[in-house]
Amino acid sequence: QVQLVESGGGLVEPGGSLRLSCSGSGRIFRIYRMAWYRQAPGKQRELVGDVSVSGNPTYRDYVRGRFTISRDNAKNTMYLQMNDLKTEDTAVYYCNAPNNIQPWGEGTLVTVSS
């Protein structure tokens, strides 16, 4: 098992940008597809997108064109670059390996508000 730690969240105005990071062990980042999830207050956690071990990302339609997922396996880190943020992007963002779910981290809060 790997402890996953998310960071980089904060307050941002609509249309702004944030870059989130997810860190874990080098082993899991070498072996598994990684994914970003988010959970808004009162809602279920949902998938944002994922990235293969080799770095090929996929996205849900509601973030496609605005968000970019990447990873640096040597640094044991996955990133979520979020551009053109909208108020509906407000949520706690989490990461995990969808094919080998690890204990969930505390997430990082993204608040989009004017």
VMD Tcl script that draws the C-alpha trace (Angstrom):
set ca {
  {0.00 0.00 0.00}
  {1.03 3.55 -0.74}
  {0.10 6.75 1.02}
  {-1.03 9.25 -1.59}
  {-0.72 12.95 -0.91}
  {-2.47 15.64 -2.93}
  {-1.40 19.27 -2.91}
  {-1.72 22.52 -4.81}
  {-5.33 23.46 -4.20}
  {-6.51 26.87 -3.15}
  {-8.76 29.79 -3.96}
  {-8.96 30.98 -7.54}
  {-11.23 33.24 -9.55}
  {-13.34 31.88 -12.41}
  {-11.18 31.59 -15.49}
  {-8.06 31.15 -13.43}
  {-5.64 28.25 -13.22}
  {-4.21 25.87 -10.66}
  {-1.71 23.05 -10.81}
  {-2.31 20.11 -8.49}
  {0.21 17.46 -7.57}
  {-0.21 13.88 -6.39}
  {2.72 12.11 -4.84}
  {3.22 8.46 -3.94}
  {5.81 5.74 -4.16}
  {8.05 5.31 -7.16}
  {6.87 1.74 -7.50}
  {3.20 2.56 -8.00}
  {4.04 5.33 -10.44}
  {6.17 2.94 -12.47}
  {3.52 0.23 -12.61}
  {-0.03 1.62 -12.61}
  {-2.29 3.95 -14.45}
  {-3.09 6.90 -12.19}
  {-6.25 8.96 -12.02}
  {-7.64 12.18 -10.62}
  {-11.00 12.26 -8.88}
  {-13.01 15.02 -7.28}
  {-15.82 15.28 -4.79}
  {-17.99 18.32 -4.30}
  {-19.86 18.85 -1.02}
  {-22.90 16.60 -0.83}
  {-21.96 14.70 -3.98}
  {-20.26 11.42 -4.77}
  {-16.66 11.22 -5.83}
  {-16.31 11.28 -9.60}
  {-13.53 10.56 -12.06}
  {-11.84 13.56 -13.65}
  {-9.38 11.73 -15.88}
  {-6.40 9.45 -15.85}
  {-2.98 8.93 -17.35}
  {-1.26 5.73 -18.41}
  {2.14 4.69 -17.15}
  {3.62 5.92 -20.42}
  {1.93 9.31 -20.04}
  {-1.13 9.11 -22.29}
  {-4.06 10.95 -20.68}
  {-7.81 10.59 -21.01}
  {-10.49 12.94 -19.69}
  {-14.12 13.12 -18.84}
  {-16.07 15.35 -21.19}
  {-16.78 18.04 -18.63}
  {-13.08 18.88 -18.23}
  {-11.75 18.00 -21.66}
  {-10.00 20.96 -23.25}
  {-9.45 22.70 -19.92}
  {-7.52 20.20 -17.81}
  {-4.25 18.42 -18.56}
  {-3.03 15.34 -16.72}
  {0.61 14.37 -16.77}
  {3.03 12.36 -14.70}
  {6.70 12.23 -13.87}
  {7.40 8.71 -12.74}
  {10.96 9.51 -11.74}
  {9.60 12.10 -9.30}
  {6.78 9.84 -8.08}
  {4.30 12.52 -9.04}
  {1.19 13.05 -11.14}
  {-0.08 16.51 -12.05}
  {-3.38 18.10 -12.90}
  {-3.10 21.42 -14.70}
  {-6.47 23.13 -14.51}
  {-7.18 26.10 -16.77}
  {-10.31 28.16 -17.32}
  {-11.66 27.06 -13.98}
  {-15.37 27.29 -13.38}
  {-17.34 27.53 -10.17}
  {-18.62 24.00 -10.74}
  {-15.03 22.75 -10.53}
  {-15.09 23.51 -6.82}
  {-14.36 20.24 -5.03}
  {-11.83 18.27 -3.08}
  {-9.49 16.62 -5.56}
  {-8.02 13.17 -4.96}
  {-5.73 10.81 -6.79}
  {-5.44 7.05 -6.91}
  {-4.58 4.06 -9.08}
  {-7.90 2.86 -10.51}
  {-6.60 -0.66 -11.14}
  {-5.08 -0.98 -7.69}
  {-6.89 1.34 -5.31}
  {-4.75 2.57 -2.44}
  {-5.87 4.23 0.78}
  {-7.34 7.60 -0.12}
  {-5.42 10.69 0.79}
  {-7.00 13.74 2.36}
  {-7.31 15.44 -1.00}
  {-6.69 19.07 -1.83}
  {-9.47 21.64 -1.89}
  {-10.05 23.72 -4.99}
  {-12.42 26.64 -4.54}
  {-13.40 28.66 -7.60}
  {-15.15 31.87 -6.66}
  {-15.15 35.54 -7.50}
}
mol new
graphics top color blue
foreach p $ca { graphics top sphere $p radius 0.5 }
foreach p [lrange $ca 0 end-1] q [lrange $ca 1 end] { graphics top cylinder $p $q radius 0.2 }
display resetview
